[in-house]
Amino acid sequence: MARGHQKAQSQAKAIAKNQALKSKQGHNANEQKKAAMKALTHQCPVCRGMMPDPKTFKQHFENKHPTHAMPDCLKDI
């Protein structure tokens, strides 16, 4: 087989390249998740949902939990 050795080398190179790409993707996804969780600072006391800012938090609370009393931190927003 004239092409046998070249084929084996090519396959090994492709496997190494794919593994490197997969490891990069997983790493970036973890960094993105951490950054997204840092941005979510407000937590709903009823459903434990996370919101990025007080305005969104107030809208969420008014729409999703109208029967519950508004938390003190949202009353002046």
Backbone bond lengths (Angstrom), bond angles and torsions (degrees), N, CA, C in turn:
res aa  C-N    CA-C-N  psi(-1)  N-CA   C-N-CA  omega(-1)  CA-C   N-CA-C  phi
1 M - - - 1.450 - - 1.521 109.64 -
2 A 1.269 114.12 112.11 1.454 118.74 -179.87 1.520 110.95 -73.50
3 R 1.320 117.60 -30.20 1.465 121.74 -174.74 1.525 112.40 -99.12
4 G 1.311 119.02 -4.18 1.459 122.87 -174.35 1.518 113.96 -58.75
5 H 1.321 117.31 -47.98 1.465 120.90 -178.11 1.526 110.99 -67.80
6 Q 1.330 116.15 -42.08 1.470 120.05 178.88 1.533 110.96 -63.53
7 K 1.326 116.22 -38.55 1.458 121.14 179.86 1.523 110.43 -63.90
8 A 1.305 117.31 -44.50 1.463 121.67 179.71 1.532 110.54 -63.30
9 Q 1.318 116.95 -41.51 1.459 120.87 178.30 1.532 110.77 -64.10
10 S 1.313 115.66 -43.00 1.461 120.49 -179.76 1.528 111.43 -63.50
11 Q 1.326 117.00 -41.77 1.463 120.47 179.22 1.529 111.02 -65.52
12 A 1.322 117.21 -42.26 1.464 121.05 178.99 1.524 110.61 -63.49
13 K 1.323 116.31 -39.69 1.459 120.71 178.65 1.536 110.88 -65.59
14 A 1.316 117.02 -40.86 1.464 121.46 179.51 1.526 110.92 -66.14
15 I 1.314 117.97 -40.22 1.465 121.63 178.11 1.521 110.27 -63.00
16 A 1.318 117.05 -44.85 1.461 120.95 179.74 1.532 110.78 -62.97
17 K 1.326 116.42 -40.41 1.462 120.92 179.51 1.533 110.94 -64.75
18 N 1.339 116.85 -43.93 1.470 120.65 179.46 1.526 111.79 -64.52
19 Q 1.322 117.47 -39.35 1.462 120.42 178.49 1.526 110.86 -65.64
20 A 1.330 116.96 -38.31 1.462 120.41 178.18 1.525 110.67 -65.14
21 L 1.326 117.48 -40.38 1.462 120.80 178.61 1.522 111.49 -66.10
22 K 1.333 117.24 -41.89 1.459 120.97 179.73 1.520 111.02 -63.83
23 S 1.327 117.04 -40.99 1.461 119.03 -179.18 1.519 110.99 -67.84
24 K 1.315 117.98 -35.00 1.468 120.93 176.80 1.518 110.86 -66.18
25 Q 1.317 117.59 -43.64 1.459 121.19 -178.97 1.514 110.88 -62.82
26 G 1.304 118.33 -43.59 1.451 121.62 179.66 1.514 111.79 -63.58
27 H 1.310 116.88 -37.68 1.453 122.02 -179.48 1.525 110.67 -67.51
28 N 1.314 117.53 -44.60 1.456 120.99 179.11 1.522 111.52 -65.55
29 A 1.305 117.39 -36.95 1.460 120.70 179.79 1.524 110.15 -64.06
30 N 1.324 117.12 -40.10 1.459 120.40 178.60 1.521 111.30 -65.49
31 E 1.329 116.88 -40.74 1.462 120.51 178.58 1.524 110.59 -64.80
32 Q 1.321 116.61 -39.75 1.459 120.19 179.68 1.526 110.68 -66.25
33 K 1.321 117.64 -39.25 1.461 120.90 178.13 1.522 110.73 -63.54
34 K 1.316 116.94 -43.33 1.462 120.54 179.68 1.524 110.88 -63.36
35 A 1.319 117.31 -42.97 1.461 120.95 179.58 1.524 110.72 -65.39
36 A 1.307 117.38 -39.09 1.468 120.90 178.77 1.521 110.77 -66.16
37 M 1.317 117.84 -39.68 1.458 120.60 179.59 1.523 111.59 -68.69
38 K 1.338 117.91 -31.77 1.461 120.59 176.43 1.526 110.54 -65.16
39 A 1.328 116.94 -34.83 1.457 121.21 -177.63 1.520 111.87 -73.03
40 L 1.314 118.47 -23.91 1.460 122.14 -178.95 1.527 108.71 -87.54
41 T 1.331 115.91 101.69 1.455 119.55 -171.92 1.520 113.87 -107.34
42 H 1.328 118.58 -21.28 1.460 121.62 -176.53 1.526 110.29 -105.24
43 Q 1.332 116.13 133.88 1.457 120.11 -178.75 1.524 109.95 -118.77
44 C 1.320 115.28 130.09 1.452 121.93 179.46 1.536 108.83 -70.00
45 P 1.341 117.86 128.91 1.457 119.29 -179.10 1.536 113.56 -72.48
46 V 1.329 117.86 -17.62 1.456 121.05 -178.08 1.529 111.41 -87.26
47 C 1.337 116.28 -55.57 1.469 119.78 -174.65 1.529 113.65 -106.27
48 R 1.308 117.12 -2.59 1.470 123.11 -179.86 1.526 112.76 63.88
49 G 1.327 117.02 22.85 1.455 120.99 176.03 1.515 109.89 -75.34
50 M 1.325 116.89 148.64 1.459 121.72 -178.05 1.520 110.16 -102.29
51 M 1.345 116.62 136.95 1.457 122.87 179.79 1.529 109.45 -127.20
52 P 1.345 117.52 149.50 1.461 120.52 -176.48 1.528 114.49 -80.47
53 D 1.327 118.29 -29.68 1.460 119.54 -176.66 1.528 110.84 -145.22
54 P 1.332 117.19 164.04 1.465 119.98 -176.02 1.531 113.95 -63.99
55 K 1.328 117.05 -33.97 1.469 119.72 -179.37 1.531 110.73 -64.07
56 T 1.305 116.84 -46.08 1.460 121.46 177.84 1.525 110.15 -64.42
57 F 1.315 116.07 -39.25 1.456 121.23 179.19 1.532 110.38 -61.39
58 K 1.331 116.73 -43.50 1.462 120.15 -179.64 1.533 110.73 -65.87
59 Q 1.339 116.78 -43.32 1.469 120.45 178.08 1.527 110.34 -60.63
60 H 1.315 116.55 -43.45 1.459 121.35 178.28 1.519 110.23 -58.95
61 F 1.324 115.72 -47.88 1.461 119.76 -175.70 1.528 110.89 -64.93
62 E 1.339 117.06 -40.86 1.467 120.49 179.74 1.526 111.66 -65.75
63 N 1.307 117.37 -38.41 1.467 121.65 -176.16 1.526 113.45 -82.60
64 K 1.312 117.27 -40.20 1.461 120.50 -173.07 1.529 113.88 -92.81
65 H 1.337 117.08 -27.26 1.460 120.20 -175.18 1.529 111.16 -131.79
66 P 1.322 118.71 59.33 1.467 119.93 -175.90 1.531 113.49 -68.78
67 T 1.325 118.59 -21.76 1.465 120.23 -177.83 1.526 112.46 -84.55
68 H 1.321 117.93 -16.74 1.457 121.34 -179.68 1.525 110.11 -86.54
69 A 1.314 115.78 154.00 1.461 120.94 177.48 1.529 109.91 -71.86
70 M 1.338 114.84 140.59 1.463 121.38 -179.59 1.535 109.23 -67.67
71 P 1.336 118.54 132.61 1.465 120.60 176.93 1.528 110.75 -63.01
72 D 1.314 116.19 152.62 1.467 121.49 -178.04 1.522 112.25 -60.17
73 C 1.314 117.32 -34.65 1.459 120.33 -177.25 1.533 112.17 -68.16
74 L 1.322 118.57 -17.82 1.475 122.23 -178.57 1.523 113.79 -100.49
75 K 1.297 117.94 -11.31 1.474 120.16 -173.52 1.529 112.48 -66.44
76 D 1.325 119.41 -34.54 1.464 120.30 -177.38 1.518 112.84 -95.23
77 I 1.301 119.41 11.19 1.472 121.09 178.76 1.517 109.10 -95.41
